[in-house]
């Protein structure tokens, strides 16, 4: 199983580096993800050609291609669904070259599912914890924005309270935990939404000089550089291009508001560690 150890170690080292880069600069260089793909696939070719165990069997290489294709689809789905930024999507794609650890397609599909479930739970816990820390650090602004959103949307809050009480009552009288859980979820949903919006508006917006802008930065709102539609740079999920930044630096001398996301790459590291622990402690065979 030396090939499994090598692939996992390779991914671990690369993701540690990517996590540090993301925490420091809120971005991950393309070369990190691309080089992980090149090294992982290169190893698969080398192993298939020269390992005495493989005997010119290219199954490990083919499984890498299949994993790369599957994770390419997942990365793009998350990116266009506005769940991932570009760097996160590329790192997810790169993991597709690593995670096929077996020569069996069914085993690899099971491993992909295991990693994906771990990743989703780790991402949810990490995102909530990070947002809680941000809200606490900006408590005054957060409370003000949360109260504003709540007052603006009282009818939705009351509707969720009423609906939640109905479901909870059904669960209580029918002794059905599903209805009770559903009632709590219905009641909590608008408040979770107001919480996320308040964190976003008070903790994720930053003013920077135009000289500090980097490719991929998200504008907080459309930026007018002059008169006419062609003089407006749209705030988009793709972020600023180099041409946009050059245009802003030439014609806009004020500070620019950008929207910052949380550094999400550490979730990949957390998920990979839990994934490795699961393989080891549950005796999962490859």
C-alpha positions as CSV (number, residue, x, y, z in Angstrom):
1,X,0.0,0.0,0.0
2,X,3.0,2.3,-0.5
3,X,1.2,4.1,-3.3
4,X,-1.7,5.0,-1.0
5,X,0.7,6.4,1.6
6,X,2.4,8.4,-1.1
7,X,-0.8,9.9,-2.6
8,X,-2.2,10.8,0.8
9,X,1.1,12.3,2.0
10,X,1.3,14.3,-1.2
11,X,-2.2,15.7,-0.8
12,X,-1.6,16.5,2.9
13,X,1.6,18.5,2.3
14,X,0.0,20.4,-0.6
15,X,-3.2,21.2,1.3
16,X,-1.2,22.4,4.4
17,X,0.6,24.8,2.1
18,X,-2.6,25.9,0.5
19,X,-4.3,26.4,3.9
20,X,-1.4,28.7,5.1
21,X,-1.6,30.7,1.8
22,X,-5.4,31.0,2.1
23,X,-5.2,32.1,5.8
24,X,-2.5,34.7,5.0
25,X,-3.8,36.2,1.7
26,X,-7.4,34.8,1.2
27,X,-6.3,33.2,-2.1
28,X,-4.7,30.1,-3.3
29,X,-2.3,30.2,-6.3
30,X,-3.3,28.2,-9.4
31,X,0.1,26.5,-9.4
32,X,-0.7,24.8,-6.1
33,X,-3.7,22.9,-7.5
34,X,-2.2,22.3,-10.9
35,X,1.0,21.0,-9.5
36,X,-0.9,18.6,-7.2
37,X,-2.7,17.2,-10.3
38,X,0.6,16.9,-12.2
39,X,2.5,15.1,-9.4
40,X,-0.4,12.8,-8.5
41,X,-1.1,11.7,-12.1
42,X,2.7,11.6,-12.8
43,X,3.1,9.2,-9.9
44,X,0.3,7.0,-11.2
45,X,1.9,6.7,-14.6
46,X,5.3,6.0,-13.0
47,X,3.8,3.4,-10.6
48,X,2.0,1.6,-13.5
49,X,5.2,1.5,-15.6
50,X,7.9,0.6,-13.1
51,X,6.4,-0.9,-10.0
52,X,6.9,-4.7,-9.8
53,X,3.5,-5.0,-8.1
54,X,1.7,-3.4,-11.0
55,X,3.1,-5.4,-13.8
56,X,2.2,-2.8,-16.4
57,X,-1.3,-2.6,-15.1
58,X,-2.6,0.9,-15.6
59,X,-5.7,0.5,-13.4
60,X,-4.4,3.0,-10.8
61,X,-3.8,5.6,-13.6
62,X,-7.3,5.1,-15.1
63,X,-8.9,5.4,-11.7
64,X,-7.0,8.7,-11.3
65,X,-8.5,10.0,-14.6
66,X,-12.0,8.9,-13.5
67,X,-11.5,10.6,-10.1
68,X,-10.3,13.8,-11.8
69,X,-13.3,13.8,-14.1
70,X,-15.8,13.3,-11.2
71,X,-14.2,16.0,-9.0
72,X,-13.9,18.3,-12.0
73,X,-17.7,18.1,-12.3
74,X,-18.1,18.6,-8.5
75,X,-15.7,21.6,-8.4
76,X,-17.5,23.3,-11.3
77,X,-20.9,22.5,-9.7
78,X,-19.8,24.1,-6.4
79,X,-18.3,27.1,-8.2
80,X,-21.2,27.9,-10.5
81,X,-23.5,27.2,-7.5
82,X,-21.6,30.0,-5.7
83,X,-20.5,27.8,-2.9
84,X,-16.8,27.7,-3.8
85,X,-14.5,30.5,-5.0
86,X,-12.2,29.7,-7.9
87,X,-9.3,28.5,-5.8
88,X,-11.5,26.2,-3.7
89,X,-12.9,24.7,-6.8
90,X,-9.5,24.0,-8.4
91,X,-8.3,22.4,-5.2
92,X,-11.3,20.1,-5.1
93,X,-10.6,19.1,-8.7
94,X,-7.0,18.4,-7.8
95,X,-8.1,16.1,-5.0
96,X,-9.8,14.0,-7.7
97,X,-6.4,12.9,-8.9
98,X,-5.5,11.8,-5.3
99,X,-8.5,10.2,-3.8
100,X,-8.9,7.2,-6.1
101,X,-6.8,5.0,-3.7
102,X,-8.0,1.6,-5.0
103,X,-7.9,-0.1,-8.4
104,X,-11.6,-0.8,-8.0
105,X,-14.1,1.8,-9.3
106,X,-16.8,0.7,-6.7
107,X,-14.3,1.1,-3.9
108,X,-13.2,4.5,-5.1
109,X,-16.8,5.7,-5.4
110,X,-17.4,4.7,-1.8
111,X,-14.2,6.6,-0.8
112,X,-15.4,9.7,-2.7
113,X,-18.8,9.5,-0.9
114,X,-17.1,9.1,2.5
115,X,-14.8,12.1,1.9
116,X,-17.6,14.2,0.5
117,X,-19.8,13.6,3.6
118,X,-16.9,14.4,5.9
119,X,-16.2,17.5,3.9
120,X,-19.8,18.8,4.1
121,X,-20.0,18.3,7.9
122,X,-16.5,19.8,8.5
123,X,-17.4,22.8,6.2
124,X,-20.7,23.5,8.1
125,X,-19.0,23.3,11.5
126,X,-16.0,25.4,10.4
127,X,-18.2,28.0,8.7
128,X,-20.4,28.5,11.7
129,X,-17.5,28.7,14.1
130,X,-15.6,31.2,12.0
131,X,-18.8,33.4,11.5
132,X,-19.4,33.2,15.3
133,X,-15.9,34.5,16.0
134,X,-16.3,37.3,13.4
135,X,-19.7,38.3,14.9
136,X,-18.2,38.4,18.4
137,X,-15.3,40.5,17.3
138,X,-17.8,43.0,15.6
139,X,-20.5,42.6,18.2
140,X,-21.9,46.1,18.1
141,X,-22.3,46.3,14.3
142,X,-23.6,42.7,14.1
143,X,-26.3,43.3,16.7
144,X,-27.4,46.5,15.0
145,X,-27.6,44.8,11.6
146,X,-29.3,41.7,12.9
147,X,-32.0,43.9,14.7
148,X,-32.5,45.9,11.5
149,X,-33.0,42.7,9.4
150,X,-35.4,41.3,12.0
151,X,-37.5,44.5,12.1
152,X,-37.6,44.6,8.3
153,X,-38.8,41.0,8.0
154,X,-41.1,40.7,11.0
155,X,-43.8,38.9,9.0
156,X,-41.4,36.1,7.9
157,X,-40.2,35.7,11.5
158,X,-43.8,35.5,12.8
159,X,-44.8,33.1,10.0
160,X,-41.8,30.8,10.9
161,X,-42.7,31.0,14.6
162,X,-46.3,30.1,13.9
163,X,-45.4,27.2,11.4
164,X,-42.7,25.9,13.8
165,X,-45.2,25.8,16.7
166,X,-47.7,23.8,14.6
167,X,-45.1,21.2,13.6
168,X,-43.7,21.0,17.1
169,X,-47.2,20.6,18.5
170,X,-47.9,17.8,16.0
171,X,-44.7,16.1,17.1
172,X,-45.6,16.5,20.8
173,X,-49.1,15.1,20.6
174,X,-48.3,12.4,18.0
175,X,-45.1,11.4,19.8
176,X,-43.3,11.8,16.5
177,X,-39.8,13.3,16.7
178,X,-39.7,14.0,13.0
179,X,-42.4,16.7,13.3
180,X,-40.8,18.1,16.4
181,X,-37.4,18.4,14.6
182,X,-39.1,19.9,11.5
183,X,-40.8,22.5,13.7
184,X,-37.4,23.6,15.2
185,X,-35.9,23.8,11.8
186,X,-38.8,25.9,10.3
187,X,-38.6,28.2,13.3
188,X,-34.8,28.6,13.1
189,X,-34.4,29.0,9.3
190,X,-35.2,32.8,9.0
191,X,-33.0,33.6,12.1
192,X,-30.1,31.6,10.6
193,X,-30.6,33.6,7.4
194,X,-30.6,37.0,9.3
195,X,-27.5,35.8,11.2
196,X,-25.7,35.0,8.0
197,X,-26.7,38.3,6.3
198,X,-25.7,40.3,9.4
199,X,-22.3,38.6,9.5
200,X,-21.8,39.2,5.8
201,X,-22.7,42.9,5.9
202,X,-20.8,43.8,9.1
203,X,-17.8,41.4,9.1
204,X,-17.0,40.6,5.5
205,X,-16.9,44.0,3.9
206,X,-13.5,45.8,3.7
207,X,-12.3,49.1,2.3
208,X,-9.0,49.0,0.5
209,X,-6.9,51.3,-1.7
210,X,-7.1,50.6,-5.4
211,X,-3.4,49.7,-5.3
212,X,-4.2,46.8,-2.9
213,X,-6.7,45.2,-5.2
214,X,-5.8,41.7,-6.5
215,X,-7.2,39.6,-9.2
216,X,-10.4,37.7,-8.1
217,X,-11.4,40.3,-5.4
218,X,-15.2,40.6,-5.1
219,X,-16.6,44.1,-5.4
220,X,-19.2,44.9,-2.7
221,X,-21.4,46.7,-5.3
222,X,-21.1,47.9,-8.9
223,X,-18.4,50.6,-9.2
224,X,-19.0,53.6,-11.4
225,X,-15.9,55.0,-13.0
226,X,-17.6,57.6,-15.0
227,X,-20.7,58.3,-17.1
228,X,-22.3,55.6,-19.2
229,X,-22.8,51.9,-18.9
230,X,-19.3,51.1,-20.2
231,X,-17.9,53.1,-17.3
232,X,-19.3,50.7,-14.7
233,X,-17.6,47.6,-13.4
234,X,-20.1,45.1,-12.2
235,X,-19.8,43.2,-8.9
236,X,-19.7,39.6,-10.0
237,X,-19.0,36.2,-8.5
238,X,-16.0,35.8,-10.9
239,X,-14.3,38.7,-9.2
240,X,-12.1,41.4,-10.7
241,X,-10.0,40.7,-13.7
242,X,-6.6,42.3,-14.3
243,X,-8.2,44.6,-16.8
244,X,-10.8,45.7,-14.3
245,X,-8.1,46.5,-11.7
246,X,-6.0,48.5,-14.2
247,X,-9.2,50.5,-15.1
248,X,-10.0,51.2,-11.5
249,X,-6.4,52.3,-10.7
250,X,-6.5,54.7,-13.6
251,X,-9.9,56.3,-13.0
252,X,-10.9,55.7,-9.4
253,X,-8.9,57.4,-6.7
254,X,-11.1,56.6,-3.7
255,X,-11.0,53.6,-1.5
256,X,-12.9,50.6,-2.8
257,X,-15.2,48.3,-0.9
258,X,-14.7,44.6,-1.4
259,X,-16.4,41.5,0.0
260,X,-14.1,39.0,1.7
261,X,-14.9,35.4,2.1
262,X,-13.7,33.2,4.9
263,X,-10.5,31.3,4.3
264,X,-12.2,28.0,3.3
265,X,-9.2,25.8,2.3
266,X,-8.5,24.7,5.9
267,X,-11.8,22.7,5.6
268,X,-10.0,20.5,3.0
269,X,-7.3,19.9,5.5
270,X,-9.7,19.1,8.3
271,X,-11.7,16.8,6.1
272,X,-8.6,15.0,4.8
273,X,-7.3,14.4,8.4
274,X,-10.7,13.0,9.4
275,X,-10.8,10.9,6.2
276,X,-7.3,9.4,7.0
277,X,-8.4,8.7,10.6
278,X,-11.5,7.0,9.3
279,X,-9.5,4.7,7.0
280,X,-7.1,3.8,9.7
281,X,-9.4,3.3,12.7
282,X,-12.3,1.7,10.9
283,X,-10.1,-0.7,9.0
284,X,-11.5,0.3,5.7
285,X,-10.0,-1.9,3.0
286,X,-9.0,-0.6,-0.4
